[in-house]
């Protein structure tokens, strides 16, 4: 129990500096993804999307991540979502990143908004980076690329099981070789 309390305290200390999410942050984050190479094309060909302006992540051996977001269908705000993640493995540090999940069709949208949706540890994300020399693709659900939201570029990505995930690093430093899935909750507007 003490270990759990210590991990929760560490998690909060690492996330609190990144946890502010103002209403305009959603519009700003959507704009970043619209202007970032291939992720911008997904807005026109997707049924909907979930956007997370800031996800805070931290860990020492055992880690976690948390972020709040909004879900959109046909460009309209339809509900709120949150993401939690627990990871196990070698990891040290903390970071913050933005994430967007595109839904290819109504089936994928309905699966995500069914209440409690979970990405397995084998899900992939394309990390959007500012700078051609930065790594652009990650496996697992972590975003470890550096760079900012301006002049972002992407490598090729597509839907996997009806969903496509993109991330952009906001700050922090985290070393990790860990495994863990992301769990999402959804509440209609």
N, C-alpha and C positions, 0 to 999 in steps of 0.2 A: 504494500500500500504506500509506503514511504517513497519507493522508487517511482511509482506512478505519479505521486504528487510532485516529486522533483522534476520528472519529465514534463509534466503539465506546466510547471512554473518556468522551466527553460523554454518550452515552446512559446509561451506567452511573451517572455522577454524578447525572443527573436522575432516574433510576429508583430507585436504592438507598433513598432516604428513604421511598418508597412501597411497597417490594417485600415487606414482611413479610405473610405470609398464614397466620394461625393457623387451626386447625381450626374454631373458633367463628366466624371471619369468614364462612365459607360460610353457616352458619345465619343470622347477622346480615344478610348481603347478601340472602339469599332472603326474609327477613322484610321488608326494605326494599321489594323489588319486589312482594311480596304485598300490602303496605299502600299502594301507590302507584297509586291509580286503576285505569286500564284494564289495566296490566300484571298486576295481581292476578287478573283474570278469566282470563288465559291459563293459569294453573296448573291450572284445572279443565277446560279444553278442549284442552290440548296433550298430545301423546304423551310428550314429555319436554322437557328443557332443558339448556343448558350455562350455568354461572354462573361469573363471574370477579370475585372480590371487589375486586381492584385491578389495573388495567392502567395502567402508567406510559408516558407519551408525551413525547417531546422532540424538538426540532429547531432547526437553524439552516440554512435552505436545503434541506438533506436531513435527513429526520427518521426516527424509528422509534418503535415501541411494542412492548411485550411484557407478557404476563400469563399466569398459570397459573390453571386452573380445574378444575371437576369437571362431569361429565356425569351426568344423572339420567334414568331412564325409569320411568314410573309412580310417581314419588316416591322411587325407590330409586337410590342412588349406584352407578353401573355402570362408571365409568372416569375417567381424568384427561385433560385437554386443555391445550394451550398455544396462545397466539395471538402471532404476530409480524406486524409491519406495517412497510413501508418507504414513505415518502412523499417526493415531489419537488414543489417549488414554493415560494412565499413562506411561510415559517414561522419563528417565533422564540418560544422559551419551552419550558415544560414543564407537564404537568398529569397528574393521576391521576383515574381514573374506574372505576366498577363497570359491568359489562355482563352482560346475560342474553340468551340466544338461545333462543327457544321453537321446538320442532319440531311442526308441525301433525299429522303422521302418521308411521307407521313408515318410509315411503319417505324423508321428509326426515331423520329420525333416522339411517337407514342411510347416507344420502349424507354426512352430517356425520361419522359414526363410521367411514367407509370407510378412514381412515388420514390422508390429506392432503386437506383441504377448503379451498377458497378463495372468499372473497367478492370480487366484482369491485369496481372503484372506483365503480360506480354504485349499490351497495347503500345502503339508507337505514336510519337508526336514529331512534328517538324518544328525545329527551333528556328525562329526568325532572328537574324543577327544583323547588326550594323557593321559592315566591314567584310570584304570578300575573303579574308584569310581565316575568319572564325568558322568553327565547325557548324554545319547547318542541320544535321540530322542526329537525333538521339533515339535510342531504343529504350524501352521501359516507359515510365510515365514521368520521368524527370526532365526538366529543362536545365541544362548545364551550360548553355552557350552564354558568352558574354556579349556586350554591346547594348545599344539603346534602341529606342523606338524610331529614331530618325534615320532616313535612308536605308530602311530595312530591306533585305532580300530573302528569297527562299529558294530551296531546291525543290524539285518536283515531288509532289505528294498526291495521293488520291484517297478515295473512300475505302475504309476497311469495315466490313459489316455495317455499311450504311452511315458511317461517321468518319469525319476527318478532323484531326486535332492539330492546332498550331499554337506555339508559345512564343513569347518574346521576353527576354530577360530584362529586369528592371534594376537589379542591384544585388549586392552581396557576393559571397564566395562560399562555395560548398564543394567539398571533395566527397565523392561517394561511389560505392560499388554495392548497391543495395537492391532489394526487391520489395515491392509492395504495390497494391492496386489502389485506384481512386474510387471512392464511393460518393455518389451524388444524391441529394434529396431535392424534391421539387414541391413547390406550393403555388397553385394558380393565383393569378392576380385578383 
